[in-house]
Amino acid sequence: MSTEGKWYTNVYVIVTAFISFTAVAMAALLFLLLPQSSEIIRIMQWRMMNLRTFGIELDASYQGWREWKDDLNATHKEQEDLILSAKGWVDRTEPDKARLKQAVGLTVGSGEAADEFVGEYRKVGDTDYLKLQQAPDSFGGLSLVHLKDRWLRLDLGRIRRSIDLPLFGGGQDIGEAEKAYLIEQFRLTPFLQFERRLKDETIGDKRTHHYKIRSEVLFIKDFYLTLETLRLGRDLTREERLAIDTFFANVTSEPGEIWIGHNDYYLYRLRLRFRYDDGSRSGIFALTAAFSDFNRPLAIGPPRETAEDIHEFIRSLLPGITQHLPLAAAGEGNRVIREEEAAGGLPVYVSFLAEEDPDGDGLSNALESFYLSDPHNPDTDGDGMNDGDEVTAGLNPTGPGRLFDFNITSDE
């Protein structure tokens, strides 16, 4: 059979076909080697963990309802709203001297009952500084007049050692090996699940991958369990594990979005939503975070003005607050540690709240002014309960109700 005129004897056709095949094969190989959507999210997670400095803008909100029964078995329904806005810069160039500077805006309340706070927060080493530039004169059962328009200093390390809270307080100092292990686990844990690709968008001058995602609540819980085990230096008790399992069983992840740089794989924007429902309390938590100024040098230092210590004031608030926090009553935790037990030889700051307590109710005169109670009457509201005991229990020492409502709830 003659092959003359057949396409496969034509050298130009063969060369063209070879080049086309090679191009397609190379394109397929390149496609296989390039990071896919889920891998891009993992790369972003690793890159963000290695950042030394970055800027962040954060908006978070919670909107929900709480149902409860009073002593007469009457059912009440309360609306709960909380809005937080923050803009700041994080500097991790010196891990042992972490520096953070934030301009913070906080709105707490519902509708016309909302209170707005505006201030600046700085962290230098183990010391935290806060200045409230805008705040109401009173908030819940507290007077804030003494706290406004001045730099305030508090040592969160001392506070953590003063009260045992999941993820935050008590426990032990995590060693360097354990910290390295946690960082590696954070890098590797798939906290975000890829769902589908959305249209690419440009943020500033950066082109970004845009994905629909969903948070992996199960992996978040597992990482939380690992962190708690290392923080406490022991295995969690059955009661502690049960409380954590119950809490996370009530949390459901809803669809979110993520924007990751095309060329640098940095995280530029993130939106997450969670639904919480435990039968009596339900609501939606939403968070949007924008990141910028990656690895740019920062200069953050303590305020030049004199800062007044408010450690004792914050410490007096903690017992009542923790009774209203999820997981705070789990297992062996939820106890206030004596100051001498917590200090461990650390320097104790002189507080401008360190005054006498003439009525012997456990609140110094300065603390009485914050709680609006009578410094010369151990039972200001005459209900038979000591003012200091009421504060510790999270109750209002000047009348009925809880001390820590803070206008977050309103009856319907």
C-alpha positions, 0 to 999 in steps of 0.5 A: 500500500502506498503511503504517499500523501498520507498525513503521517508521512508529512514532516511538517504535520508530524512536527506540528503535532509533536509540538502541540502534544508537547505543549498540552502535556507540559500544560497538564504537567504544570497544572498538576504541579501548581498548587490547587485551591485547597493547597493554596489555603495550606500554603497561605496558612504556613506563610501567615505563621511565618510573618514577622509584622503585619497590619490587621483590621477586624470587624466582629459581631454577635447577634442572638437570643437567650431564653431563661426562666426566673424564680417564678418560672416565667420565661423571658427572652433577651436579645444579645448584640455585640459589635467589635471593630479594631485596627492595628499592627502586630510585630513578632520580630522579637517573640519574647517581647511581642509588641502589639498596637491597636486602635479599638472601637467597641459597641456593646448593646442593642439598638438605642441601648448600645454603648460605644467605646473608642480607644488605643491598646498597646502590648509591649513585652508582658505589659498591656496599655489601654487608653479609653478616648471615648466611653460612657460614664457608666457601663452596666454596674460600673463607673468608668469616669476614673478610667477615661482619657488616661493611659492604664497599665495591666499585666495580663500575665499576672491576671492569667496566673490569678484565675484559672480559665480554659485557654487563658488562665492558670496552668503552666508556662508552655515550654519552647519545645511545646510552643514549636509543636503547637506552631507546627500543628497550627500550620498543618491543621486544615482549619478551613475547608475549600468549597468552590472557587469564586471570581478572582478579585483585586484588593488594593493593587493585589490580584487575589484568589477568591474562594468559598470556604467553611471552617472545620469545627472538628479540627478547631476543637482538636487543636483546642484540646491539644492546647489545653493539654499542654497549657495544663500540663496534664490530660484533661478530666472526663468532665473537662472533655465533656464540657468541650465536646458539648460546647463544640457540638452546639457550634455550626460553621456557615459558608465564608469567603477567603482572598489569597494573593496570586503571587505571594499567597498571603491572606488579604481578607477573610470572612467567617460565620458560625451559628451557636444553639444550645437550646436556650441561647442561639445566635450568629457570630460573624467575623471579617478580617483584612490584612496588609503591610506584610513584613514592614518594619514597625516602631511600637513602644510604651506610651510616653505619658505615665500609665496608672496600674489597674490590675486590682480593678480587673482582678476584682471583675474576673470571678463574676465575669468568668461565671458567664463564660462558656467552658469556664466552669469545666473540670478542675478550673474556675477558681481564683488563685491567691495573689501570693500564690500567683505572683511567684516572686514577680514584681507587684505594681503599686496600684492607684486603687490600693486604698483602705476598706473602712467598711470591711466588705472586701472592696477598697474605697476606689473599687467602691467608686467603680461599682457605685457602692457605699464605701461606709456600708458593707451592704449598700442595697440592703439585701443581706449580702456583702458588697464584695461577695455580690461583686464576686458572684457577678451581682450588682451591689447597689440593687437587683440584677447582674453586674455584667449585663453591660446593656448587652441584653434587653427584655422583650 
